[in-house]
Amino acid sequence: MGRVSTRLPTSPRPSAPGDLGEHLARDLAAALGTVVAGFLAMGVTAVLGLWAAGAADLPGGAGAFGSVAAAVVVMAAGGQVGLSGQAGSLAGTQAELTAMPLTVTLVGALVAGFLFLRPLRHHAVARGRRLLALAVPTVVLWLAALAGVSALARHDFPISLGGADQEATTTGDLADLFKGLLDATNPSVGFRTDVGPTLFYGLLWILGVLVIALLVSRRTPLPPRLVRHHQAVRPAASAMLLLLLAYVVLGLVIGLVVAATKGHVPQTFAVLLLGLPNVSWLALGIGIGGSWQGRAEGPFGLPMPQILDEVLRGGNGGKDLSTVDLSTLASYDARAWWLLPVAAVLVLAAAFVMAARSPARIPPWRHALHLGIGFALAMLVVTPLTLVEAHFGLSVIGIGDLDALGATVVLRPNIWATVGLALLWGLVAGFLGGLLARPVHRRGEVETPKTTPPATPDETTPPTTS
């Protein structure tokens, strides 16, 4: 007989103090790289978008342009930028802005999420302590960087009311009224960052990015307690990310075609670099039957497709709220009906991808449940981000806004109705996707041999021991 050797299990060697310090330094360097790269990507995108929009010509030169770019980055990272103004003792300005430049947001989220997961790519299991060692410094450094950018996001702009050689227009009359009677010689409007809410919402933003990155990544290991949820969560989460990115890519292609064929290149690139997901995810919501309420009044409007601006101004000249849905858009342009079949094809494709990446033993009804919940949660996240509320006006001794110098743009989503429709679409598409993916060979499947002759006692080889 062979000699049997027994090897007792041993505990892993504890890390030396030098090894621990090396790990901490490595995690801190990774977190710093994630934060720097994320803010740099958002800053470059914001600068290019503002430059295409003509913000380089703002009064105040490079300092004003840099302040506006910083404000865009702050809003993209979940922060709040408040508008303020002054127009003398008897006149006042009213200004407010709630919007999110989602192109800048998406770029920062993709870069930060990718770099956060990069140190974990060679691990078989991600321990909870390991995740905390990466996440905590990333969050702390992100908030510190956000606070620094917030300090730069402040500026005041003068409001021009006309000059002496200007023709006698409404604006010229207003200038004389303000300067001569109301002591409003230097009306201005400016913006400041609300530091407290900015850091709070910035904390939620970065935590959400890190959690979503961990959920959608199919190759990054999960903590041992969460491994059993891998098959139920990750295929659906990654499919929803692909769906949202597919809409962004489709919008990018359409925007480039429009810029190449119909002109308005700077304005089109400004929309692509600042608000492409705003338009793309709005199209997704409308394509599945969702709706928005809004209005546009005054000389300013949304930097979005002309059809949307026309719908928003359709309710009593922009004074009443208009419904933005598939039927109202199609009443202005029949091509809007294409949003419905595009949504059907892309949602079904996402369902097929989810089912193909799932184990073959999962029945179609479970695919339907997974995609229904995943699609509903995805729309619950992105639909509120399309909210736009902007108002600017001058008032004289409480009389009200002066129409010549005021503007209002409002676009509010009907969130819960859109989320409910996403749930229904996900249930149907998930079931169909599960049926379509049945013939597809899945990773990890083991095919049973057709014929396996039984082994005879003479053909068996006794095991050897050492």
Residue, then its C-alpha position, 0 to 999 in steps of 0.5 A: m500500500g502507498r503511504v498516506s500523508t496527512r496535512l493539517p489545515t493551517s491558519p493564514r499568516p497574519s499580515a505584517p504591519g508593513d503589508l498592512g500599510e502597503h495595502l492601505a497606501r494602495d487603496l488610498a492611491a486607487a481611491l485618489g485616482t478614481v476621484v481625480a479621473g471622475f472629476l477630470a472627465m466631468g470637467v472636460t465634458a462640461v467645458l466642451g459643452l459650454w464652449a459649444a453653447g457659446a458660454a465662452d462669450l459670457p461677460g467676465g472672461a475666463g473667470a466667469f466661464g470657469s465658474v459656470a463650468a464648476a457649477v455644471v460639474v456640481m449639478a452633475a454630481g448631485g449638488q445644488v446651485g442657487l440663483s440670486g439677483q438684485a435690482g435696486s431698492l424697489a425692484g427685485t429679481q427672481a431666479e431659480l434653476t433645477a436641472m441636471p446635465l446628465t451627459v456630464t453625470l453619466v461620464g463621471a459615473l462611468v469613469a468613477g465606477f470603472l476605476f472603483l472596480r478595477p482593483l477587485r478584478h483579480h479577486a475570487v471573492a470580495r470581502g466586506r472589509r476589502l470593499l470598505a477599504l476601497a469605498v470609504p476613502t473614495v467617498v471621503l475624497w469625492l466629497a472633499a473634491l466636491a466641496g472644492v469645486s463648489a467653492l469655485a461655482r459662484h459668479d454675478f452677471p450684470i443685466s443689460l437694460g440697453g444704452a443711450d444709442q439704443e432704439a426706443t424699444t420696450t427694453g429701452d423704456l424699461a431701462d429708463l424706468f429702472k434707472g430714472l425712477l427705481d434706483a435700479t442702476n446695476p441689476s444683476v443675477g448670480f449663482r452660488t452653491d448651497v454647500g450643505p445640500t450639495l454635500f448631502y446629495g453628493l454623498l448619495w450620488i457617489l454611494g449610488v454610483l459605487v453600489i450600481a457599479l458593483l451590481v452591474s459588473r458581471r466579473t467583479p466578485l461579490p461578498p460571500r453573503l451576497v453571492r447567492h443573489h448574483q443570478a437574480v440581480r446582476p443579469a437584470a442590472s447589467a441588461m438595464l445598464l445596456l438598455l440605458l446606454a443603447y438609448v444614449v448611443l442611439g441619441l448620439v448617432i441621431g444628433l451627429v446626423v442632424a448636425a451633419t445634415k441640418g446645420h446648427v452644429p454648435q447648438t447640437f454639440a452643446v446638447l450632446l455634451l450636456g443633456l444627451p441622456n436627458v433627451s434619450w431617457l425622455a424618449l425611452g419613457i415616452g416610448i413605453g407610454g410615460s408622460w411629462q407635464g411642462r410649459a415654456e414661456g418667454p424668450f428662452g427655451l429648452p436646448m432640446p429638439q424643437i418639437l418638445d419646445e413647441v409642445l411645451r408652448g402649446g398650452n395657452g401660449g405657454k401659460d398652462l401646463s402641456t402634456v408631453d407624451l407619444s400622442t401630443l408629440a405625434s400631433y406635431d411630428a408623426r415621426a414621434w410614433w417611431l419611439l414605440p417600436v424602438a422601445a419594443v425592440l430595445v427592451l426585448a433585446a435587453a430581456f434576451v441579453m438578461a436571459a442569455r446571461s442567466p442559468a438555463r434552469i431559470p424559467p421564463w416567469r422568473h425572467a419576467l419577474h427579474l426584468g419587470i422589477g429591474f426595469a421599474l427600478a431603473m426608471l425610478v432612478v432615471t425618470p426624476l433626473t429629467l426634471v427641469e425647472a427654470h424661472f427668471g423674472l424682474s418685478v417692480i414693487g410687487i407688480g409681477d414679472l415683466d414679460a420682456l425680461g422674464a422666462t419660465v421653463v418647466l418639465r416634470p415627469n409623471i414618475w409613478a405612472t412611468v414606473g408602473l408602465a416599466l414594470l408591465w413592459g419588463l414583465v412581458a419582455g422578460f417572459l418573451g426574452g426567456l423563451l427566445a434565449r432557450p436555444v442559446h448555449r449558456r456559460g457553465e452548462v455541461e452537456t451530457p454525453k450521448t453514450t457512455p459505456p459502463a466501465t468493467p471492473d478490469e478497466t477501472t484504475p484503482p486510486t493512488t494515494s500518497 
